[in-house]
């Protein structure tokens, strides 16, 4: 039978599609050596990985190298994916380890404005809508002034759209610490933006 409500939703939003299922299927195919699946996976996730790595590494060329290392690790490790987390959080955890290994012994650098402007995100929440009303340059300056751990947790939660448990898994810290870092980052960001607003 035709369901008019279903037809309306489908017409308005297109067919329902679960990217998590597609990603898991791609990983299975990658684990079997499917080059086309790897190309699709790369096309789907490269931008998110690059934006997250750039938040931490601060250098576009280095971030691109780390993305390549991450995708190579995905190619090699796809068969070992157990499905205990989302594919995205598994991949971001790999990228984080690759970044940490590359930056070991190096001083972290500040994020460029262009990275923040291009950072992908999901539907905007109240924090994002409030930030959208502020000037992009002020926000970029304020984010650059945050501690690296605050920039990283903001990037994972809002830029990559990971849930709090997924962020905790990627960072290898308790969920309560993620919540604390997010709250501290928001407070510091709001304080900086308010101070800049009062000085103009």
SELUMTI-500586 format. One line per field, with one value per atom (N, C-alpha, C): residue in three letters; chain; x, y, z. Coordinates in steps of 0.001 Angstrom, whole numbers, plus 500000, padded with zeros to 6 digits. Atoms other than C-alpha are relative to their C-alpha. Layout:
# SELUMTI-500586
code [ALA:...]
unit [A:...]
x [X:...]
y [Y:...]
z [Z:...]
//
This chain:
# SELUMTI-500586
code [UNK:UNK:UNK:UNK:UNK:UNK:UNK:UNK:UNK:UNK:UNK:UNK:UNK:UNK:UNK:UNK:UNK:UNK:UNK:UNK:UNK:UNK:UNK:UNK:UNK:UNK:UNK:UNK:UNK:UNK:UNK:UNK:UNK:UNK:UNK:UNK:UNK:UNK:UNK:UNK:UNK:UNK:UNK:UNK:UNK:UNK:UNK:UNK:UNK:UNK:UNK:UNK:UNK:UNK:UNK:UNK:UNK:UNK:UNK:UNK:UNK:UNK:UNK:UNK:UNK:UNK:UNK:UNK:UNK:UNK:UNK:UNK:UNK:UNK:UNK:UNK:UNK:UNK:UNK:UNK:UNK:UNK:UNK:UNK:UNK:UNK:UNK:UNK:UNK:UNK:UNK:UNK:UNK:UNK:UNK:UNK:UNK:UNK:UNK:UNK:UNK:UNK:UNK:UNK:UNK:UNK:UNK:UNK:UNK:UNK:UNK:UNK:UNK:UNK:UNK:UNK:UNK:UNK:UNK:UNK:UNK:UNK:UNK:UNK:UNK:UNK:UNK:UNK:UNK:UNK:UNK:UNK:UNK:UNK:UNK:UNK:UNK:UNK:UNK:UNK:UNK:UNK:UNK:UNK:UNK:UNK:UNK:UNK:UNK:UNK:UNK:UNK:UNK:UNK:UNK:UNK:UNK:UNK:UNK:UNK:UNK:UNK:UNK:UNK:UNK:UNK:UNK:UNK:UNK:UNK:UNK:UNK:UNK:UNK:UNK:UNK:UNK:UNK:UNK:UNK:UNK:UNK:UNK:UNK:UNK:UNK:UNK:UNK:UNK:UNK:UNK:UNK:UNK:UNK:UNK:UNK:UNK:UNK:UNK:UNK:UNK:UNK:UNK:UNK:UNK:UNK:UNK:UNK:UNK:UNK:UNK:UNK:UNK:UNK:UNK:UNK:UNK:UNK:UNK:UNK:UNK:UNK:UNK:UNK:UNK:UNK:UNK:UNK:UNK:UNK:UNK:UNK:UNK:UNK:UNK:UNK:UNK:UNK:UNK:UNK:UNK:UNK:UNK:UNK:UNK:UNK:UNK:UNK:UNK:UNK:UNK:UNK:UNK:UNK:UNK:UNK:UNK:UNK:UNK:UNK:UNK:UNK:UNK:UNK:UNK:UNK:UNK:UNK:UNK:UNK:UNK:UNK:UNK:UNK:UNK:UNK:UNK:UNK:UNK:UNK:UNK:UNK:UNK:UNK:UNK:UNK:UNK:UNK:UNK:UNK:UNK:UNK:UNK:UNK:UNK:UNK:UNK:UNK:UNK:UNK:UNK:UNK:UNK:UNK:UNK:UNK:UNK:UNK:UNK:UNK:UNK:UNK:UNK:UNK:UNK:UNK:UNK:UNK:UNK:UNK:UNK:UNK:UNK:UNK:UNK:UNK:UNK:UNK:UNK:UNK:UNK:UNK:UNK:UNK:UNK:UNK:UNK:UNK:UNK:UNK:UNK:UNK:UNK:UNK:UNK:UNK:UNK:UNK:UNK:UNK:UNK:UNK:UNK:UNK:UNK:UNK:UNK:UNK:UNK:UNK:UNK:UNK:UNK:UNK:UNK:UNK:UNK:UNK:UNK:UNK:UNK:UNK:UNK:UNK:UNK:UNK:UNK:UNK:UNK:UNK:UNK:UNK:UNK:UNK:UNK:UNK:UNK:UNK:UNK:UNK:UNK:UNK:UNK:UNK:UNK:UNK:UNK:UNK:UNK:UNK:UNK:UNK:UNK:UNK:UNK:UNK:UNK:UNK:UNK:UNK:UNK:UNK:UNK:UNK:UNK:UNK:UNK:UNK:UNK:UNK:UNK:UNK:UNK:UNK:UNK:UNK:UNK:UNK:UNK:UNK:UNK:UNK:UNK:UNK:UNK:UNK:UNK:UNK:UNK:UNK:UNK:UNK:UNK:UNK:UNK:UNK:UNK:UNK:UNK:UNK:UNK:UNK:UNK:UNK:UNK:UNK:UNK:UNK:UNK:UNK:UNK:UNK:UNK:UNK:UNK:UNK:UNK:UNK:UNK:UNK:UNK:UNK:UNK:UNK:UNK:UNK:UNK:UNK:UNK:UNK:UNK:UNK:UNK:UNK:UNK:UNK:UNK:UNK:UNK:UNK:UNK:UNK:UNK:UNK:UNK:UNK:UNK:UNK:UNK:UNK:UNK:UNK:UNK:UNK:UNK:UNK:UNK:UNK:UNK:UNK:UNK:UNK:UNK:UNK:UNK:UNK:UNK:UNK:UNK:UNK:UNK:UNK:UNK:UNK:UNK:UNK:UNK:UNK:UNK:UNK:UNK:UNK:UNK:UNK:UNK:UNK:UNK:UNK:UNK:UNK:UNK:UNK:UNK:UNK:UNK:UNK:UNK:UNK:UNK:UNK:UNK:UNK:UNK:UNK:UNK:UNK:UNK:UNK:UNK:UNK:UNK:UNK:UNK:UNK:UNK:UNK:UNK:UNK:UNK:UNK:UNK:UNK:UNK:UNK:UNK:UNK:UNK:UNK:UNK:UNK:UNK:UNK:UNK:UNK:UNK:UNK:UNK:UNK:UNK:UNK:UNK:UNK:UNK:UNK:UNK:UNK:UNK:UNK:UNK:UNK]
unit [A:A:A:A:A:A:A:A:A:A:A:A:A:A:A:A:A:A:A:A:A:A:A:A:A:A:A:A:A:A:A:A:A:A:A:A:A:A:A:A:A:A:A:A:A:A:A:A:A:A:A:A:A:A:A:A:A:A:A:A:A:A:A:A:A:A:A:A:A:A:A:A:A:A:A:A:A:A:A:A:A:A:A:A:A:A:A:A:A:A:A:A:A:A:A:A:A:A:A:A:A:A:A:A:A:A:A:A:A:A:A:A:A:A:A:A:A:A:A:A:A:A:A:A:A:A:A:A:A:A:A:A:A:A:A:A:A:A:A:A:A:A:A:A:A:A:A:A:A:A:A:A:A:A:A:A:A:A:A:A:A:A:A:A:A:A:A:A:A:A:A:A:A:A:A:A:A:A:A:A:A:A:A:A:A:A:A:A:A:A:A:A:A:A:A:A:A:A:A:A:A:A:A:A:A:A:A:A:A:A:A:A:A:A:A:A:A:A:A:A:A:A:A:A:A:A:A:A:A:A:A:A:A:A:A:A:A:A:A:A:A:A:A:A:A:A:A:A:A:A:A:A:A:A:A:A:A:A:A:A:A:A:A:A:A:A:A:A:A:A:A:A:A:A:A:A:A:A:A:A:A:A:A:A:A:A:A:A:A:A:A:A:A:A:A:A:A:A:A:A:A:A:A:A:A:A:A:A:A:A:A:A:A:A:A:A:A:A:A:A:A:A:A:A:A:A:A:A:A:A:A:A:A:A:A:A:A:A:A:A:A:A:A:A:A:A:A:A:A:A:A:A:A:A:A:A:A:A:A:A:A:A:A:A:A:A:A:A:A:A:A:A:A:A:A:A:A:A:A:A:A:A:A:A:A:A:A:A:A:A:A:A:A:A:A:A:A:A:A:A:A:A:A:A:A:A:A:A:A:A:A:A:A:A:A:A:A:A:A:A:A:A:A:A:A:A:A:A:A:A:A:A:A:A:A:A:A:A:A:A:A:A:A:A:A:A:A:A:A:A:A:A:A:A:A:A:A:A:A:A:A:A:A:A:A:A:A:A:A:A:A:A:A:A:A:A:A:A:A:A:A:A:A:A:A:A:A:A:A:A:A:A:A:A:A:A:A:A:A:A:A:A:A:A:A:A:A:A:A:A:A:A:A:A:A:A:A:A:A:A:A:A:A:A:A:A:A:A:A:A:A:A:A:A:A:A:A:A:A:A:A:A:A:A:A:A:A:A:A:A:A:A:A:A:A:A:A:A:A:A:A:A:A:A:A:A:A:A:A:A:A:A:A:A:A:A:A:A:A:A:A:A:A:A:A:A:A:A:A:A:A:A:A:A:A:A:A:A:A:A]
x [500819:500000:500850:499296:501051:499695:500138:501620:500261:499793:501045:501038:499020:503133:501414:498673:506058:500395:499710:505783:500392:499685:505808:501417:498655:508921:501068:499028:510674:500187:499898:509858:500763:499369:511018:501476:498644:514187:500780:499324:515033:499941:500053:515429:500837:499241:516570:501283:498680:520209:500819:499208:522396:501468:498598:526019:500825:499239:527191:499998:500072:525970:500889:499164:527660:501475:498598:530930:500455:499634:530918:500144:499900:530269:501267:498764:533097:501207:498863:535446:500136:499927:534515:500643:499441:535286:501474:498587:538533:500831:499316:539504:500247:499842:539110:500873:499089:541446:499337:500746:538826:500487:499471:540566:498898:501112:537269:499348:500572:535927:500900:499074:539063:499891:500143:538673:498716:501265:535051:500130:499808:536009:500832:499132:538772:499214:500774:536452:498981:501022:533837:500599:499490:536128:501244:498753:539264:499862:500161:537908:499842:500211:536758:501311:498725:540062:500988:499081:542053:499689:500377:540094:500369:499685:540528:501509:498539:544240:500577:499500:544804:499741:500265:543166:501131:498949:545907:501386:498655:548882:500308:499825:548376:500694:499298:550287:499299:500738:548333:500797:499211:551182:500179:499855:551831:498665:501325:548074:499678:500261:547819:500822:499175:550721:499386:500607:549005:498709:501205:545756:500390:499551:547649:500422:499595:549211:498771:501227:545761:499274:500705:544202:500760:499211:547074:499742:500294:546438:498589:501357:542718:500054:499868:543653:500553:499348:545901:499168:500709:543580:498507:501451:540110:499458:500451:539852:499918:500013:540431:498904:501080:537496:498938:500926:535231:498599:501329:532314:499613:500284:532618:499786:500215:532494:499532:500348:531332:501274:498852:533584:500716:499394:534114:500874:499181:535310:501225:498857:537548:501064:499079:539084:500651:499457:539495:501016:499030:541219:501320:498785:543666:500720:499406:544219:500654:499449:544784:501331:498738:547426:501085:499029:549109:500523:499614:549099:500917:499191:550434:501402:498690:553235:500853:499271:554202:500443:499711:554101:500846:499209:555966:501348:498744:558871:499916:500181:557471:499025:500936:555682:498743:501247:551997:499873:500179:551084:498526:501341:548011:499266:500842:545111:499842:500234:544663:498506:501398:541423:499285:500630:540741:499522:500391:540596:498668:501227:537890:498804:501102:535798:499523:500352:535879:499615:500263:535282:498557:501360:532307:499293:500775:529531:498616:501371:526060:499068:500984:522866:500485:499475:523746:499204:500611:523069:500013:500049:522582:501372:498667:526336:500449:499574:526968:499225:500802:524086:500473:499494:525420:501334:498704:528907:499832:500245:527479:499687:500343:526232:501219:498772:529711:500827:499125:532300:500943:499140:534281:501428:498624:537593:500136:499947:536790:499956:500109:535779:501303:498750:538886:501121:498986:541103:499772:500313:539311:500339:499691:539632:501503:498537:543309:500600:499489:543758:499698:500322:542308:501175:498994:544500:499807:500129:545260:498961:500978:543162:498576:501331:540176:499681:500215:540615:499664:500187:540825:498611:501305:537707:498866:501011:535711:499944:499956:536860:499354:500592:535874:498489:501430:532495:499188:500795:531371:500439:499522:533584:499768:500166:533479:498643:501336:530083:499997:499957:531190:499193:500708:529098:501029:499067:530598:500729:499253:531372:501015:499048:533011:501206:498882:535103:500882:499249:536104:500850:499251:537133:501182:498914:539196:501119:499000:540937:500550:499602:541231:499932:500270:539766:498557:501387:536573:499040:501029:533317:499894:500081:533260:501090:498914:536607:499685:500421:535241:499014:501001:532270:500669:499289:534588:500799:499212:536879:499094:500935:533911:499461:500518:532488:501072:498907:535873:500279:499740:536392:498910:501111:532935:500112:499867:533496:501117:498861:536901:499680:500364:535557:499012:500981:532567:500647:499336:534757:500838:499157:537185:499142:500874:534356:499327:500601:532684:501007:498961:535969:500261:499777:536517:498831:501182:532949:499969:499982:533419:501095:498886:536668:499738:500261:535034:499038]
y [498801:500000:501244:498732:503546:500743:499191:505554:501442:498618:509255:500742:499318:510400:499620:500466:508279:500628:499415:509537:501461:498582:513164:500143:499913:512603:499613:500442:510763:501047:498986:513420:501217:498802:516222:499790:500203:514644:498937:501049:511912:498687:501304:508242:499990:500104:507346:499257:500514:506541:500094:500041:505492:499898:500045:506498:499045:500913:504373:498598:501318:501220:499965:499930:502309:499957:499980:503016:498615:501342:499601:499058:500812:497993:500312:499614:499987:499397:500567:498865:498503:501444:495223:499775:500132:495652:500390:499590:497502:498875:501116:494639:498836:501054:492334:500461:499506:494529:500751:499303:496467:501448:498650:499558:501030:499059:501140:500404:499687:500910:500986:499079:502632:501386:498697:505397:500689:499427:505912:500452:499658:505884:501275:498819:508420:501245:498851:510713:500451:499688:510529:500627:499633:511097:500877:499240:512933:501382:498621:516386:500099:499989:515597:499691:500367:513907:501157:498887:516769:501154:498884:519419:499708:500348:517558:499981:500053:516917:501410:498631:520527:500797:499330:521712:499759:500362:519919:500308:499847:520024:501437:498597:523569:500289:499805:523051:499184:500732:522157:498868:501042:520206:498802:501076:518196:499286:500608:517634:499076:500845:516273:498721:501204:513885:499057:500820:512689:499357:500589:512172:498793:501122:509978:498814:501062:508017:499348:500515:507654:499077:500823:506341:498708:501221:503895:499051:500817:502689:499411:500523:502333:498835:501057:500269:498726:501158:498022:499394:500472:497787:499789:500099:497654:498643:501339:493923:499793:500153:494416:500826:499197:496835:499062:500900:495136:500574:499408:497559:500425:499586:498511:501503:498556:502178:500319:499624:504129:499991:499988:503975:501345:498660:507739:500140:499844:507618:499088:500898:504612:500668:499348:506539:501235:498816:509762:499590:500490:507754:499630:500322:506449:501297:498710:510015:500679:499381:511230:499352:500694:508563:500355:499625:509354:501419:498608:513064:500061:500010:512425:499477:500571:510262:500980:499031:512896:501213:498774:515758:499764:500305:513982:500713:499251:516258:501319:498717:519150:500841:499094:522180:500146:499846:522408:501425:498686:525275:500363:499462:527439:499703:500286:526709:501237:498904:528839:500289:499603:530775:499169:500713:528943:498619:501329:525585:500068:499892:526743:500334:499622:528254:498811:501142:525015:498760:501179:522665:499532:500498:520428:499812:500225:520032:499493:500453:518626:501153:498958:520505:500866:499123:523558:499913:499942:523502:501441:498629:526554:500672:499406:527031:500460:499676:526965:501208:498866:529350:501297:498805:531783:500434:499681:531567:500555:499498:532136:501485:498576:535528:500871:499233:536592:500085:499855:537750:498805:501157:534868:500267:499683:536622:499965:500008:537107:498569:501388:533490:499258:500667:532272:500402:499526:534441:499379:500550:533226:498512:501435:529563:499783:500115:530056:500202:499730:531336:498905:501090:528176:499041:501043:525461:498917:501052:522661:498934:501021:520201:500501:499431:522574:500080:499960:523094:498608:501370:519340:499476:500523:518502:500720:499272:521252:499462:500524:519940:498631:501335:516373:500045:499965:517241:500761:499166:519986:499894:500101:519656:498624:501366:515874:499420:500464:515475:498715:501204:512724:500198:499959:511873:500103:499895:512426:498679:501254:508704:499738:500179:508651:500904:499086:511724:499407:500605:510018:498829:501130:506901:500446:499491:508875:500583:499338:510910:499093:500949:507902:500632:499381:509848:499707:500244:509467:501036:499102:511000:501251:498841:513245:501022:499089:514725:500717:499368:515363:501119:498991:517196:501201:498931:519204:500861:499249:520163:500819:499251:521148:501217:498877:523297:501074:499036:524927:500727:499390:525534:501004:499074:527102:501251:498856:529310:500922:499195:530454:500704:499412:531046:501152:498938:533045:501209:498906:535099:500838:499291:535956:500824:499285:536901:501197:498868:539071:501118:498986:540845:500740:499344:541534:500891:499181:542809:501268:498816:545216:500984:499123:546571:500730:499336:547660:501136]
z [500000:500000:500000:500005:499384:501283:498792:502506:499616:500441:501695:500838:499147:504682:499586:500412:503559:498669:501299:499987:500125:499806:501192:500527:499423:503311:499008:500979:500547:498916:501042:498001:500494:499461:500285:500305:499515:501560:499235:500745:499092:500747:499338:499923:501263:498749:503394:499730:500310:503473:501272:498777:506392:499635:500399:505729:500842:499149:508682:499399:500638:506895:498761:501193:503678:500372:499574:505532:500445:499545:507194:498802:501210:503817:499215:500679:502264:500708:499255:505042:499761:500290:504464:498630:501353:500765:499978:499928:501554:500616:499354:503849:499059:501009:500831:498833:501023:498764:498860:501049:496765:499860:500237:495309:499796:500229:494199:501324:498685:497745:500743:499346:499029:499393:500661:496456:500467:499514:497535:501446:498594:501205:500131:499988:500569:499595:500480:498609:501054:498992:501376:501262:498673:504376:500009:500025:503257:500606:499546:503970:501526:498554:507511:500726:499369:508382:499875:500211:506865:500950:499127:508809:501446:498614:512095:500228:499858:511548:499960:500106:510515:501279:498717:513745:500991:499041:515646:499449:500574:513265:499605:500338:511995:498688:501270:508742:498919:501032:505573:499337:500665:503949:500935:499023:507112:500192:499826:507557:498833:501171:504008:500059:499848:504661:501031:498950:507831:499496:500602:505907:499151:500830:503440:500875:499079:506313:500636:499389:507883:499027:500984:504687:499702:500160:504259:501180:498822:507824:499910:500209:506982:499017:500992:503910:500641:499366:505980:501124:498810:508991:499836:500203:507410:500427:499619:507982:501500:498539:511702:500671:499424:512162:500562:499314:514725:500157:499889:514632:501400:498621:518303:500112:500062:517294:498585:501365:514275:499155:500904:511236:500109:499932:511514:501244:498789:515132:499945:500175:514315:499128:500932:511403:500637:499341:513426:501072:499010:516175:499316:500763:513559:499626:500397:512296:501198:498790:515847:500378:499681:516485:498984:501031:513167:500262:499722:514081:501208:498781:517572:499715:500310:516201:499188:500820:513618:500803:499258:516116:501253:498817:518888:499886:500018:519719:499266:500693:517675:500796:499336:519006:499132:500738:518037:499480:500591:515752:499973:499966:515487:498690:501148:513117:499125:500927:510006:499895:500156:509451:498945:501109:506181:500429:499532:507956:500730:499213:510317:499126:500886:507542:499179:500835:505528:500799:499186:508463:499828:500189:507723:501334:498789:510236:499651:500179:510731:500278:499718:511502:501150:498961:513564:501295:498686:517289:500479:499504:519484:500057:499926:519958:498615:501356:516224:499480:500465:515525:500653:499320:518141:499397:500603:516646:498585:501359:513153:500002:499928:514321:500274:499720:515410:498715:501170:512924:499913:500212:511419:500469:499591:512036:501518:498534:515726:500528:499560:516112:499727:500345:514303:500957:499043:516509:501373:498680:519620:500067:500018:518628:499987:500027:517826:501382:498660:521365:501009:499077:522927:500136:499792:524366:498931:501016:521870:500360:499609:523888:499802:500220:523657:498508:501448:519915:499480:500467:519426:500363:499578:521434:499277:500782:519676:498569:501366:516303:499881:500039:517117:500201:499678:518626:498961:500898:516268:498550:501373:513197:499406:500495:512879:500357:499627:514514:500806:499183:516870:501284:498720:519924:501127:498869:523378:500268:499813:523838:498883:501098:520392:500171:499741:521249:501097:498894:524500:499499:500548:522563:499166:500848:520066:500851:499161:522767:501105:498960:525083:501383:498702:528015:500372:499601:530070:499407:500532:528789:500876:499098:531875:499686:500367:530823:498690:501255:527324:500312:499635:528836:500657:499305:531068:499023:500989:528176:499078:500842:526017:500739:499212:528797:500172:499843:529419:498690:501301:525704:499650:500274:525325:500853:499090:528362:499540:500451:527133:498687:501288:523634:500192:499735:524908:500668:499290:527251:499032:500970:524459:499043:500930:522081:500669:499268:524741:500200:499809:525487:498694:501281:521797:499632:500274:521491:500802:499137:524397:499609:500397:522952:498687:501292:519693:500153]
//
